[in-house]
Amino acid sequence: MKKSIYVFIILLLIFDFALAQGISSSELVNNAKLYDGEAVTYKGEVIGDVMTRGDFAWVNLHDGVNAIGIWVPLTLTKEIVYTGSYKAKGDIIEVSGIFNRACSKHGGDLDLHAQTLRKTDSGKFVRERLNPSKVSQVLILLGVLFSVWILTLFLRK
């Protein structure tokens, strides 16, 4: 009986570590002193551009609350296809690396130096659709504007 309890506890711990989620940006920002110099895993959407700097690149990851700058080896960025903007939803990636509260190499900024990068979900282009009610409002306002313009032309004569 005791063996089965120990086996159950060990399996529970193993699955707990396997299903553990990364740290949120709020957790990193609010507890920056605690995580400074520690290995962390952070997941988010790639936003903006992948900014190449020699053999490395800056990638901004947004987890829905905040964005954190990631310093990543250029070879790992090959997986990134879509970056988030008004026209696209960026790839979702998960990075593991060393968190820096005030990185001495990068002007004292808060950043994460990635050691691994894994794409968990692909981004895509987003097509904006026109809202029919807004289109009708614009047409009505254009009609009113045109009517006022014509009235001013007749009243001047």
C-alpha positions as CSV (number, residue, x, y, z in Angstrom):
1,M,0.0,0.0,0.0
2,K,2.8,2.4,0.9
3,K,4.6,1.6,-2.3
4,S,1.6,2.5,-4.4
5,I,1.2,5.8,-2.6
6,Y,4.8,6.7,-3.2
7,V,4.5,5.7,-6.9
8,F,1.4,7.8,-7.1
9,I,3.1,10.8,-5.5
10,I,6.2,10.5,-7.8
11,L,3.9,10.2,-10.9
12,L,2.0,13.3,-9.8
13,L,5.2,15.3,-9.4
14,I,6.5,14.2,-12.8
15,F,3.2,15.2,-14.5
16,D,3.1,18.4,-12.6
17,F,6.5,19.4,-13.9
18,A,5.7,18.3,-17.4
19,L,2.5,20.3,-17.5
20,A,4.0,23.4,-15.7
21,Q,3.4,26.6,-17.6
22,G,5.9,29.4,-18.1
23,I,6.0,32.5,-16.1
24,S,3.8,35.5,-17.1
25,S,5.2,38.9,-17.8
26,S,3.4,40.4,-14.9
27,E,5.1,37.9,-12.6
28,L,8.5,38.7,-14.1
29,V,8.0,42.5,-13.9
30,N,6.5,42.5,-10.4
31,N,9.0,40.1,-9.0
32,A,12.0,41.1,-11.1
33,K,14.4,41.0,-8.1
34,L,13.4,37.4,-7.3
35,Y,13.9,36.1,-10.9
36,D,17.0,38.1,-11.7
37,G,19.7,35.8,-13.0
38,E,17.3,32.8,-12.9
39,A,16.4,30.4,-15.7
40,V,12.8,31.0,-16.8
41,T,10.4,29.9,-19.5
42,Y,8.2,32.6,-21.1
43,K,5.6,32.2,-23.8
44,G,4.0,34.8,-26.0
45,E,3.2,36.2,-29.5
46,V,6.0,37.7,-31.5
47,I,5.2,41.4,-32.1
48,G,7.0,44.0,-34.2
49,D,10.1,43.1,-36.2
50,V,12.8,40.6,-35.6
51,M,15.7,43.0,-35.2
52,T,19.0,41.4,-36.3
53,R,22.2,42.5,-34.4
54,G,25.1,40.5,-35.7
55,D,24.8,36.8,-34.6
56,F,21.8,37.7,-32.4
57,A,18.4,39.3,-32.7
58,W,15.9,41.2,-30.5
59,V,12.4,39.7,-30.5
60,N,9.5,41.2,-28.6
61,L,7.1,38.7,-27.0
62,H,3.7,39.8,-25.8
63,D,1.7,37.5,-23.5
64,G,-1.5,39.5,-23.6
65,V,-0.5,41.8,-20.8
66,N,3.1,43.1,-21.3
67,A,5.8,42.6,-23.9
68,I,9.4,41.6,-22.9
69,G,12.5,41.9,-25.1
70,I,14.2,38.6,-25.9
71,W,17.9,38.5,-26.9
72,V,18.1,35.3,-29.0
73,P,20.8,33.7,-31.2
74,L,20.0,34.5,-34.8
75,T,20.0,30.8,-35.8
76,L,17.0,30.2,-33.5
77,T,14.9,32.9,-35.2
78,K,14.6,30.9,-38.4
79,E,11.4,29.4,-37.1
80,I,9.6,32.8,-36.8
81,V,7.5,33.5,-39.9
82,Y,4.8,35.9,-38.8
83,T,5.2,38.9,-36.5
84,G,2.3,40.5,-34.9
85,S,1.0,43.8,-36.4
86,Y,-2.3,45.2,-37.6
87,K,-2.2,43.0,-40.6
88,A,-1.0,39.7,-39.0
89,K,-1.2,37.6,-35.9
90,G,2.3,36.7,-34.8
91,D,3.7,33.2,-34.2
92,I,3.4,32.0,-30.6
93,I,6.8,31.0,-29.3
94,E,8.1,29.7,-26.0
95,V,11.6,30.7,-24.9
96,S,13.7,29.4,-22.1
97,G,16.7,31.4,-20.9
98,I,18.2,33.7,-18.2
99,F,16.1,36.6,-17.0
100,N,17.8,39.9,-16.3
101,R,16.2,42.6,-14.2
102,A,18.8,45.2,-15.4
103,C,21.0,43.7,-18.1
104,S,24.5,45.2,-18.0
105,K,25.1,44.2,-21.7
106,H,22.0,46.1,-22.9
107,G,21.9,49.4,-21.1
108,G,20.2,48.2,-17.9
109,D,17.0,47.1,-19.6
110,L,14.8,44.2,-18.4
111,D,15.3,41.4,-20.8
112,L,15.6,37.6,-21.3
113,H,18.6,36.0,-22.9
114,A,17.1,33.0,-24.7
115,Q,18.9,29.6,-24.8
116,T,16.1,27.7,-26.5
117,L,13.2,28.8,-28.7
118,R,10.2,26.6,-29.7
119,K,7.3,27.7,-31.9
120,T,4.0,26.4,-30.4
121,D,1.6,27.9,-32.8
122,S,1.8,29.6,-36.2
123,G,0.6,33.1,-36.9
124,K,-1.4,34.2,-39.9
125,F,-2.5,37.2,-42.0
126,V,-5.6,38.9,-40.6
127,R,-8.1,40.3,-43.1
128,E,-10.0,43.2,-41.8
129,R,-13.7,43.1,-42.6
130,L,-15.8,46.2,-43.0
131,N,-18.5,46.7,-40.5
132,P,-21.8,47.1,-42.5
133,S,-23.3,49.5,-40.0
134,K,-20.3,51.8,-40.2
135,V,-20.4,51.7,-44.0
136,S,-24.1,52.8,-43.9
137,Q,-23.3,55.6,-41.4
138,V,-20.5,56.9,-43.7
139,L,-22.8,56.9,-46.7
140,I,-25.5,58.8,-44.8
141,L,-23.0,61.4,-43.6
142,L,-21.6,61.8,-47.1
143,G,-25.2,62.3,-48.4
144,V,-25.7,65.0,-45.7
145,L,-22.4,66.7,-46.6
146,F,-23.2,66.6,-50.3
147,S,-26.7,68.1,-49.6
148,V,-25.2,70.9,-47.5
149,W,-22.6,71.7,-50.2
150,I,-25.3,71.9,-52.9
151,L,-27.5,74.2,-50.6
152,T,-24.5,76.5,-50.1
153,L,-24.0,76.7,-53.8
154,F,-27.6,77.7,-54.5
155,L,-27.8,80.2,-51.6
156,R,-24.7,82.0,-52.9
157,K,-26.3,82.7,-56.3
